[in-house]
Amino acid sequence: MHCVTLESKYGIPTASVHTDSFVDAVTQTVWALGMPNVRFVYVPQPTMGKSPAELRAYVDGLDPVTGIPVMREVIDALTRPLSEDDQKQVSFDRSTPRFVEPDTEANLQQLFMDNHWTDYLPIVLPTEERVEAMLRATSHRPAEIVGRLRPTSTREAWEFTVEKVAVNAVMAGAKPEFFPVILALASTGASARGSTTSSAAAMVVVNGPVRREIQMNCGTGAMGPYNHANATIGRAYGLFSQNLQGGSVPGHTYLGSQGNNYAYTNICFAENEERSPWEPFHVQKGFQADESVVSAFTGCRSTAFTLGVREKYWREHLRNLLRGLDPHNAPTFILDPITANLFVVRGGFDSKEKLIDWVYENATMPAGEYWDYQLIVNYVLPKALQGVEPYATHLKARPDALIKMYRRDEIQVVVVGGETNGYWRIMGCGYRKSASVDKWK
């Protein structure tokens, strides 16, 4: 993206260097930016774990895509400015037909899979009648713009309508009464199909009266495959994300090396407000208790769990769980009501804020160890070098000095479960945004 800006805006020649695993993704990105003729140079993948001599051999060797010496390509790119034709912005038609041609159900299922419109599980075919039934569950017009989505920060966001969200809700198997929740989720702009190489998934938390209205599960099995609303709202989140952001295709617009099984239904559940000793999650985010709200989390890729909150060593156990997460992954505590009440008894945390305060103060590690984490080097170190706090101060700390792993506002707490046991987990993920469900009814 930066090379496109330098070439198109300032006329400065660039050599954009990538590893060969990202050929398709790079091509897709520059086409989306309208500059497909920017010069690329490729070296082999992987670079992680390679010695300086092995990396030097990459640079001294041949481009694995073109077969041309890497340094010759770099020199040619930097000494040969793009022509006027090369710098011309390219546009392309994003419109898609509203209907596909009629066919058998089996053939249409295959068509949707061939076009990467599904999660490769069977879908409910979005017939005109089914989509119209879904649309009747909201007062908003079918052509109204709901929001915008994109798979990566380098891709332009695609805007989408109420009708397009309805199509994906039908495909997911959702009932019309679930549709306002799905529309609110779509309005957050948080994609469940982010193109991170770290294979992250998403999470959805629902609060307020709508939980009971559509019979969501907030108790036993709430995070499992045991509830129609939980399952299909979460599945719709994934489907509309990939279809309304311009795609989610491995190697092109999805780069998660391992993938993530959570992404099928995106860990969708309702908070157990009735059995929680604390105020609901949406109230923490500024909504009224009687409002219906959906909240989106992204970056779900790591979990630490345990049973109970022990009387003597709970502090040590909690610190160990936090150290089991990568420090770049903010912790979201997902607590069974049994555990939440034990934190009140053992820790004196009569509010979520007090638990969050304790975690903020006690989630620490030596600065040298913190700055050695690869994700911290990738994403936090640049902020520190730019003077962003608290990272700039952490960077100046002695290697053995303890520094805080997280900002306080990154730490979240949600209560869910049926009190069959005091199991609980810490999910490494980031809170993105909450949206009113009532607005979309």
C-alpha positions as MATLAB code, in Angstrom:
seq = 'MHCVTLESKYGIPTASVHTDSFVDAVTQTVWALGMPNVRFVYVPQPTMGKSPAELRAYVDGLDPVTGIPVMREVIDALTRPLSEDDQKQVSFDRSTPRFVEPDTEANLQQLFMDNHWTDYLPIVLPTEERVEAMLRATSHRPAEIVGRLRPTSTREAWEFTVEKVAVNAVMAGAKPEFFPVILALASTGASARGSTTSSAAAMVVVNGPVRREIQMNCGTGAMGPYNHANATIGRAYGLFSQNLQGGSVPGHTYLGSQGNNYAYTNICFAENEERSPWEPFHVQKGFQADESVVSAFTGCRSTAFTLGVREKYWREHLRNLLRGLDPHNAPTFILDPITANLFVVRGGFDSKEKLIDWVYENATMPAGEYWDYQLIVNYVLPKALQGVEPYATHLKARPDALIKMYRRDEIQVVVVGGETNGYWRIMGCGYRKSASVDKWK';
ca = [
       0.000    0.000    0.000;
       2.802    2.446    0.875;
       4.547    1.680   -2.422;
       1.352    2.499   -4.318;
       1.150    5.850   -2.485;
       4.795    6.714   -3.184;
       4.501    5.796   -6.854;
       1.094    7.356   -7.590;
       1.219   10.464   -5.404;
       4.898   11.383   -5.398;
       6.325    9.604   -8.445;
       9.003    7.907   -6.324;
      10.143    4.517   -7.710;
       9.684    1.619   -5.293;
      10.539   -2.061   -5.038;
       7.870   -3.856   -3.043;
       9.458   -6.975   -1.501;
       7.300   -9.910   -0.371;
       7.640  -13.623    0.285;
       6.330  -15.935   -2.409;
       3.466  -17.275   -0.231;
       1.709  -13.940   -0.716;
       1.707  -13.634   -4.494;
      -2.069  -13.848   -4.815;
      -2.739  -11.609   -1.819;
      -0.362   -8.925   -3.089;
      -1.926   -9.022   -6.542;
      -5.423   -8.757   -5.084;
      -4.393   -5.794   -2.911;
      -2.853   -3.666   -5.647;
      -5.770   -4.375   -7.969;
      -8.104   -3.178   -5.217;
      -5.964   -0.032   -4.876;
      -6.154    0.511   -8.616;
      -2.394    0.174   -9.293;
      -1.751   -3.346  -10.647;
       1.547   -2.359  -12.317;
       3.522   -1.569   -9.170;
       6.768   -3.593   -9.252;
       7.084   -6.578   -6.930;
      10.077   -8.603   -5.845;
       9.637  -11.974   -4.159;
      11.897  -14.007   -1.886;
      11.168  -17.491   -0.517;
       8.972  -18.220    2.487;
       9.614  -18.748    5.388;
      11.866  -16.047    6.774;
      11.059  -16.845   10.420;
      13.741  -18.945   12.103;
      16.268  -18.520    9.293;
      19.890  -17.592    9.968;
      21.417  -14.358    8.608;
      23.344  -16.449    6.056;
      20.146  -18.146    4.857;
      18.361  -14.822    4.542;
      21.307  -13.359    2.651;
      21.087  -16.299    0.261;
      17.464  -15.321   -0.438;
      18.563  -11.821   -1.415;
      21.522  -13.031   -3.474;
      19.413  -15.689   -5.180;
      16.648  -15.793   -7.733;
      13.106  -14.492   -7.343;
      11.118  -17.762   -6.922;
       8.220  -16.311   -8.940;
      10.020  -14.778  -11.930;
      13.366  -16.595  -11.866;
      15.187  -13.234  -12.141;
      17.941  -12.329   -9.637;
      16.349  -10.537   -6.678;
      18.802   -7.632   -6.573;
      18.522   -7.047  -10.311;
      14.757   -6.657   -9.870;
      15.262   -4.259   -6.955;
      17.732   -2.100   -8.895;
      15.566   -2.086  -12.035;
      12.502   -1.080  -10.006;
      14.318    1.778   -8.249;
      15.969    3.146  -11.392;
      13.063    2.792  -13.822;
      10.053    4.938  -12.873;
       6.597    3.719  -13.801;
       5.282    5.033  -17.093;
       2.200    7.242  -17.204;
       0.170    4.266  -18.366;
       1.473    2.163  -15.457;
       0.447    4.874  -12.984;
      -3.096    5.232  -14.299;
      -5.695    4.262  -11.756;
      -7.670    1.145  -12.702;
     -11.319    0.736  -11.735;
     -13.494   -2.352  -11.864;
     -17.151   -3.195  -11.549;
     -18.160   -4.383   -8.091;
     -21.798   -4.963   -8.901;
     -23.157   -8.483   -8.766;
     -26.384   -9.914  -10.218;
     -29.289   -9.907   -7.802;
     -30.406  -13.378   -8.870;
     -28.669  -16.531  -10.067;
     -30.192  -18.674  -12.789;
     -32.786  -21.239  -11.597;
     -31.457  -24.762  -11.126;
     -31.777  -27.836   -8.927;
     -31.014  -27.517   -5.244;
     -27.921  -29.704   -5.594;
     -26.578  -27.607   -8.458;
     -27.270  -24.338   -6.637;
     -25.518  -25.608   -3.505;
     -22.525  -26.427   -5.708;
     -22.694  -23.040   -7.417;
     -22.532  -21.243   -4.073;
     -19.548  -23.346   -3.025;
     -17.757  -22.869   -6.348;
     -18.087  -19.103   -5.947;
     -16.819  -19.151   -2.324;
     -20.141  -17.778   -1.039;
     -20.473  -20.353    1.772;
     -18.564  -21.819    4.706;
     -18.799  -25.181    2.850;
     -21.528  -26.498    5.084;
     -24.970  -26.863    3.455;
     -26.852  -23.565    3.287;
     -30.521  -22.615    3.161;
     -30.906  -21.374   -0.404;
     -31.850  -17.665   -0.334;
     -34.971  -17.720   -2.454;
     -36.851  -14.475   -3.042;
     -39.641  -15.621   -0.712;
     -37.242  -16.481    2.122;
     -35.368  -13.203    1.806;
     -38.641  -11.257    1.814;
     -39.714  -13.068    4.986;
     -36.406  -12.095    6.609;
     -36.835   -8.463    5.533;
     -40.257   -8.278    7.178;
     -38.517   -8.617   10.556;
     -37.078   -5.095   10.305;
     -38.600   -1.688    9.630;
     -35.572   -0.681    7.569;
     -35.774   -0.536    3.780;
     -34.042   -3.312    1.783;
     -31.869   -0.778   -0.062;
     -30.715    1.029    3.094;
     -26.948    0.985    3.654;
     -26.081   -0.933    6.837;
     -22.329   -0.400    6.898;
     -18.995   -1.266    5.326;
     -16.613   -4.195    5.652;
     -13.142   -5.138    4.428;
     -10.890   -8.165    4.985;
      -7.684   -6.185    5.662;
      -6.696   -2.619    6.446;
      -5.142   -2.352    2.968;
      -8.384   -3.129    1.135;
     -11.072   -0.572    0.409;
     -14.243   -1.147    2.414;
     -17.350   -2.402    0.566;
     -20.719   -0.955    1.548;
     -23.759   -3.219    1.759;
     -27.513   -3.055    2.167;
     -30.154   -4.520    4.452;
     -31.209   -6.913    1.694;
     -27.698   -8.278    1.272;
     -27.469   -8.975    4.995;
     -30.859  -10.716    4.763;
     -29.574  -13.015    2.003;
     -26.730  -14.174    4.257;
     -29.020  -14.542    7.270;
     -31.227  -16.892    5.226;
     -28.179  -18.861    4.080;
     -27.118  -19.314    7.714;
     -30.496  -20.793    8.662;
     -31.536  -17.905   10.907;
     -35.170  -17.210   11.742;
     -36.558  -13.760   10.804;
     -36.860  -12.839   14.483;
     -33.051  -13.101   14.757;
     -32.567  -10.585   11.946;
     -32.354   -7.330   14.004;
     -29.453   -8.851   15.971;
     -27.701   -9.807   12.734;
     -28.240   -6.329   11.254;
     -26.868   -4.685   14.398;
     -23.847   -6.970   14.245;
     -23.307   -6.069   10.588;
     -23.458   -2.374   11.465;
     -20.403   -2.647   13.755;
     -18.046   -2.891   10.764;
     -16.037   -5.615   12.542;
     -15.339   -8.457   10.114;
     -15.506  -12.072   11.274;
     -13.316  -13.025    8.307;
     -10.297  -10.834    8.927;
      -7.345  -11.766    6.743;
      -4.829  -12.082    9.558;
      -2.078  -14.654    9.066;
      -2.582  -15.669   12.710;
      -5.885  -17.447   11.975;
      -8.109  -15.425   14.266;
     -11.883  -15.881   14.617;
     -14.574  -13.658   16.134;
     -16.933  -13.667   19.132;
     -20.445  -12.279   19.633;
     -22.058  -11.380   22.977;
     -25.761  -10.440   23.176;
     -27.308   -8.522   26.081;
     -30.704   -7.204   27.073;
     -34.314   -8.334   26.542;
     -33.725   -9.702   23.040;
     -31.899  -12.655   24.590;
     -35.192  -13.950   25.986;
     -37.308  -12.779   23.053;
     -35.428  -15.025   20.619;
     -34.610  -17.688   23.245;
     -30.839  -17.409   23.117;
     -28.833  -19.645   25.422;
     -26.832  -17.991   28.190;
     -26.697  -21.037   30.468;
     -25.612  -24.661   30.107;
     -23.991  -25.242   26.727;
     -24.289  -21.591   25.646;
     -20.958  -21.658   23.815;
     -21.688  -25.029   22.201;
     -23.894  -26.324   19.356;
     -27.131  -26.374   21.370;
     -29.175  -23.335   20.414;
     -30.703  -22.190   17.121;
     -30.220  -18.449   17.670;
     -26.676  -18.733   19.039;
     -25.591  -20.972   16.170;
     -27.187  -19.158   13.253;
     -26.482  -15.584   14.366;
     -22.828  -16.535   14.707;
     -22.842  -18.347   11.375;
     -24.552  -15.413    9.642;
     -21.783  -13.176   11.025;
     -19.196  -15.226    9.176;
     -21.186  -15.507    5.955;
     -22.053  -11.836    5.625;
     -18.483  -10.897    6.529;
     -16.939  -12.914    3.714;
     -19.583  -12.102    1.126;
     -20.011   -8.395    1.853;
     -16.357   -7.439    2.253;
     -15.210   -8.643   -1.155;
     -14.435  -12.262   -0.331;
     -12.557  -14.580    1.970;
     -10.539  -16.991   -0.132;
      -7.375  -18.692    1.170;
      -4.282  -17.179   -0.405;
      -6.211  -14.228   -1.844;
      -8.225  -12.460    0.839;
      -7.673  -14.888    3.707;
      -4.143  -15.607    4.895;
      -4.625  -17.528    8.147;
      -1.922  -20.178    7.951;
      -3.770  -22.775   10.052;
      -7.341  -21.473    9.948;
      -9.669  -21.466   12.948;
     -12.577  -23.820   13.682;
     -14.207  -21.150   15.857;
     -14.968  -19.276   12.621;
     -17.875  -21.571   11.703;
     -20.191  -19.968   14.270;
     -17.892  -17.351   15.829;
     -18.505  -18.184   19.514;
     -21.920  -16.525   19.701;
     -23.793  -16.489   23.030;
     -25.882  -14.356   25.374;
     -24.552  -13.074   28.683;
     -26.135  -14.645   31.761;
     -27.184  -11.340   33.296;
     -29.640  -12.905   35.738;
     -27.025  -15.087   37.459;
     -24.141  -12.629   37.279;
     -23.160  -10.734   40.466;
     -22.133   -7.756   38.314;
     -23.662   -5.307   35.867;
     -24.118   -6.596   32.303;
     -21.483   -6.114   29.641;
     -23.564   -3.654   27.593;
     -24.124   -1.450   30.628;
     -20.349   -1.234   31.027;
     -20.252    0.075   27.463;
     -22.734    2.892   28.134;
     -26.085    1.317   27.230;
     -29.155    1.133   29.444;
     -29.928   -2.177   31.151;
     -33.242   -2.538   29.283;
     -31.662   -1.996   25.851;
     -30.908   -4.936   23.578;
     -27.300   -4.830   22.396;
     -24.864   -6.990   20.433;
     -21.095   -6.751   20.917;
     -18.375   -7.886   18.517;
     -14.940   -9.196   19.456;
     -12.205  -10.151   16.998;
      -8.783  -11.777   17.185;
      -9.988  -14.944   18.967;
      -7.114  -17.401   18.683;
      -5.948  -18.386   22.167;
      -7.587  -19.693   25.338;
      -6.421  -20.395   28.865;
      -8.791  -22.197   31.227;
      -9.053  -23.668   34.703;
     -11.571  -24.813   37.321;
     -12.642  -22.695   40.255;
     -11.019  -19.864   42.191;
      -8.912  -21.391   44.956;
      -8.768  -19.739   48.379;
      -5.005  -19.740   48.882;
      -3.265  -19.524   45.500;
      -5.909  -18.013   43.171;
      -3.683  -15.005   42.505;
      -0.801  -17.197   41.350;
      -3.145  -19.347   39.264;
      -4.590  -16.268   37.583;
      -1.159  -14.846   36.827;
      -0.157  -18.181   35.291;
      -3.237  -18.177   33.056;
      -2.463  -14.659   31.876;
       1.143  -15.593   31.161;
      -0.185  -18.444   29.025;
      -1.576  -15.897   26.563;
       0.506  -13.972   24.070;
       0.808  -10.434   25.519;
      -0.435   -8.987   22.227;
      -3.803  -10.715   22.821;
      -5.900   -8.707   25.250;
      -7.691  -10.952   27.799;
     -11.470  -11.368   27.823;
     -12.581  -13.263   30.942;
     -15.470  -15.632   30.197;
     -16.752  -16.730   33.590;
     -19.413  -19.196   34.684;
     -21.622  -17.547   37.350;
     -20.059  -19.900   39.921;
     -16.643  -18.468   39.113;
     -17.867  -14.878   39.023;
     -19.284  -15.276   42.526;
     -16.077  -16.924   43.720;
     -14.150  -13.855   42.536;
     -16.486  -11.764   44.689;
     -15.850  -14.011   47.721;
     -12.115  -14.697   47.267;
     -10.982  -11.401   45.804;
     -13.569   -8.961   47.088;
     -14.359   -7.976   43.500;
     -17.932   -6.770   43.880;
     -17.785   -5.198   40.424;
     -16.227   -6.147   37.106;
     -14.147   -2.985   37.307;
     -12.403   -4.188   40.472;
     -11.468   -7.487   38.826;
     -10.228   -5.589   35.769;
      -8.176   -3.285   38.010;
      -6.524   -6.276   39.682;
      -5.694   -7.885   36.345;
      -4.293   -4.632   34.985;
      -1.982   -4.206   37.977;
      -0.890   -7.841   38.221;
      -0.528   -8.940   34.586;
       3.165   -8.137   34.317;
       6.327   -9.598   32.829;
      10.002   -8.594   32.490;
      10.443   -5.935   29.805;
      13.132   -7.907   27.987;
      10.830  -10.914   27.709;
       7.901   -8.747   26.603;
       9.846   -7.113   23.778;
      11.045  -10.509   22.550;
       7.527  -11.689   21.610;
       7.170  -11.688   17.816;
       3.706  -10.085   17.763;
       4.926   -7.351   20.100;
       7.824   -6.677   17.736;
       5.450   -6.624   14.766;
       2.690   -4.412   16.149;
       3.694   -2.727   19.408;
       7.348   -1.826   18.817;
       6.509    0.578   15.949;
       4.112    2.420   18.294;
       6.796    2.612   20.977;
       9.315    4.023   18.504;
       6.748    6.665   17.511;
       6.410    7.744   21.144;
       2.978    6.225   21.804;
       2.391    5.602   25.504;
       2.592    3.450   27.539;
       4.727    1.554   25.024;
       7.437    4.219   24.706;
       8.019    4.106   28.479;
       7.997    0.292   28.470;
      10.685    0.310   25.778;
      12.983    2.341   28.039;
      12.591   -0.071   30.982;
      15.445   -2.321   32.105;
      15.172   -5.865   30.712;
      14.451   -7.248   34.198;
      11.930   -4.545   35.152;
       8.317   -5.680   35.358;
       5.985   -3.913   32.941;
       2.235   -4.197   32.437;
       1.174   -6.592   29.674;
      -2.090   -4.825   28.801;
      -3.824   -1.476   28.854;
      -6.695   -1.371   31.322;
      -9.290   -0.600   28.639;
      -8.337   -3.785   26.747;
      -9.419   -6.132   29.566;
     -13.030   -7.394   29.364;
     -15.291   -9.592   31.528;
     -18.403  -11.533   30.421;
     -20.504  -13.988   32.460;
     -22.012  -17.068   30.780;
     -22.813  -20.617   31.816;
     -25.319  -22.820   33.597;
     -23.516  -23.356   36.928;
     -22.957  -27.065   36.444;
     -19.330  -26.426   37.392;
     -16.967  -23.536   38.008;
     -14.933  -23.848   34.827;
     -13.862  -20.594   33.251;
     -11.579  -19.367   30.530;
      -9.627  -16.361   29.378;
     -10.009  -15.760   25.649;
      -7.249  -13.826   23.938;
      -9.286  -11.421   21.804;
     -10.117   -7.766   21.384;
     -13.412   -5.971   21.960;
     -14.368   -4.017   18.840;
     -17.787   -2.408   19.147;
     -21.322   -2.701   20.526;
     -24.481   -1.799   18.590;
     -28.135   -1.353   19.511;
     -30.400   -4.177   18.363;
     -33.489   -2.072   19.059;
     -32.393    0.383   16.355;
     -32.673   -2.367   13.732;
     -36.104   -3.711   14.625;
];
